[in-house]
């Protein structure tokens, strides 16, 4: 080997070991840097014509494990999904309160029951009456507060979604730019490890928001896709586009997150028509979307169902009883019932008029099973003939009963042996003639209509089936002028259009029920538009049958004591009519108050609502079930978040074992490279000395 070759070998060694020293010192400096992967140098021999001429650093290699990195990203997405859900659930638990506390739903119901129990002692006491009405008001304030807060939490989740979209967009563009830099460095044989570290940090940001995978492209670049396969970045970056809702109610339908191709030159997006929501399997975005679209609406529906049950049962008792003195006029609620309709009742109801002394002036018992009494017009004719013209009147689907012929009060009683019934409610209750509680929307949609009854609607109703991820709606138009005239025809029309997705049916009480097909259990029915009107009553199809996103959640809104009762506590019905008594009504009669008291221990049937399985329980127990389910859901989210975080931590530890900087190892390498550098320097020194000897010989 010539002296020049020896000299070049030493120089190449010094340069190579200098690079190794720089890499090692960089590793040591970044021992605490999150996301930093340690680097190592790879040496290769230099040779000319098969003769070694030195050494060079062929590669500064970044130490990582792609399999662990992939699993770490997916585990992180799972952890962040339940972390987002737990954040909302934590706020919910604070809103719902301790089930044993007086300010919870169960506590408010207990207070109502206690107030009405106290009323049985002496129903004439104004203090007891006021206390009972106040507790109803307090319960309504609580349901209104909870439902309003739930919508606020949905808006908060929606805000988080918009923020997370921006995080993903920024990270995708950073990865795109880093891909370009890495490709350039790769082609010019420059180190790319630090650029890959920055790229991995951006990938980590995305993995917290959504589940992603990567695959390699040419020259060190990578592509990014969702775990379901939706492209986020290849040769072109994608950008997510989302507009949060300005306000949120039970009827709000949120936009989907759209996936668009981004032009880095013009900084514009081209719509692809692709939606991201259905593709998301985990990540904080999945958690926010699930809470906003499913979990929170489910809880609102459960609270609404509870409010409907409370109002329905208290109104049932109030309609079976009467106030002392009796009211001069009773006005019901909008039912959509027409005078020409079949009355639809069975059993019997007795209509009374009273004088100022609370004695019965006149009474008439309608036998709804009498073939001669077929329509509502027949019922009104019979009562008006016995109690005076105009006693009963029906306008716009609202029934009114007024004292006529010198009478000062009116009342409607159930016949104990054969009580009237339509759709599970007595005559007075069905029409809401003596309701105690009012709500924003109706509390029951058991219309009492049979399949063969005329539907009576004009106009159109547009229904759409919407999915939990904003999937393309499945819609249909009910054109009541173009279909047959019966309720059976309405049901058939719905099933002929949407039978692949749900099945409509009319039950024995006249309620319109929908059963989802397999795979559509989380879908909801929305009313896109409704111009229908039943017989010019002003009652639409959706209002009469409770079809739409606001049912039953909004039942808990504007839950209050009927204004006529709240302004006149004597209108609280705590007595029963004694047909043989003189007087027929007495203020000391507490039989109505006892019936209210019994509600605390009576079981009622609740259907499956918002994931809460139907059951036959007391009102208080149903409220407890709502709180318990919410608590269990919160605990489940927290538990899953803990599990996923533990899994993520395990992968993080394994990645650290592979990619992390070990100070002892790096310090040992530092000594090795320093010695190697010194040895190379010694070779150069030796070669120089040899040159000097040769020169001196000359």
Secondary structure as UniProt FT lines:
FT   HELIX           3..29
FT   TURN            30..32
FT   TURN            34..35
FT   STRAND          39..48
FT   TURN            49..50
FT   STRAND          51..62
FT   HELIX           66..96
FT   TURN            99..100
FT   TURN            102..103
FT   HELIX           105..119
FT   TURN            120..121
FT   TURN            123..124
FT   HELIX           126..187
FT   TURN            188..189
FT   HELIX           193..209
FT   STRAND          212..216
FT   HELIX           218..220
FT   STRAND          222..226
FT   TURN            227..228
FT   STRAND          231..233
FT   STRAND          237..241
FT   TURN            250..251
FT   STRAND          258..263
FT   TURN            264..267
FT   STRAND          268..275
FT   HELIX           277..279
FT   HELIX           284..290
FT   HELIX           291..295
FT   HELIX           296..320
FT   STRAND          329..331
FT   TURN            339..340
FT   STRAND          348..354
FT   TURN            356..357
FT   STRAND          360..367
FT   TURN            368..369
FT   TURN            371..372
FT   HELIX           376..387
FT   TURN            389..390
FT   STRAND          392..395
FT   TURN            396..397
FT   STRAND          398..402
FT   TURN            405..406
FT   STRAND          409..414
FT   STRAND          421..422
FT   TURN            423..424
FT   HELIX           427..431
FT   TURN            432..434
FT   STRAND          437..438
FT   TURN            451..452
FT   STRAND          457..458
FT   STRAND          460..466
FT   TURN            468..469
FT   STRAND          474..479
FT   TURN            480..482
FT   HELIX           487..498
FT   TURN            499..501
FT   STRAND          502..506
FT   TURN            508..509
FT   STRAND          512..516
FT   TURN            518..519
FT   TURN            521..522
FT   STRAND          524..530
FT   STRAND          533..534
FT   TURN            535..536
FT   HELIX           541..545
FT   TURN            549..552
FT   HELIX           553..556
FT   TURN            557..558
FT   STRAND          560..561
FT   HELIX           563..566
FT   HELIX           569..571
FT   TURN            579..580
FT   TURN            587..588
FT   HELIX           591..598
FT   TURN            599..601
FT   STRAND          604..606
FT   TURN            610..611
FT   STRAND          615..617
FT   HELIX           619..659
FT   HELIX           663..697
//
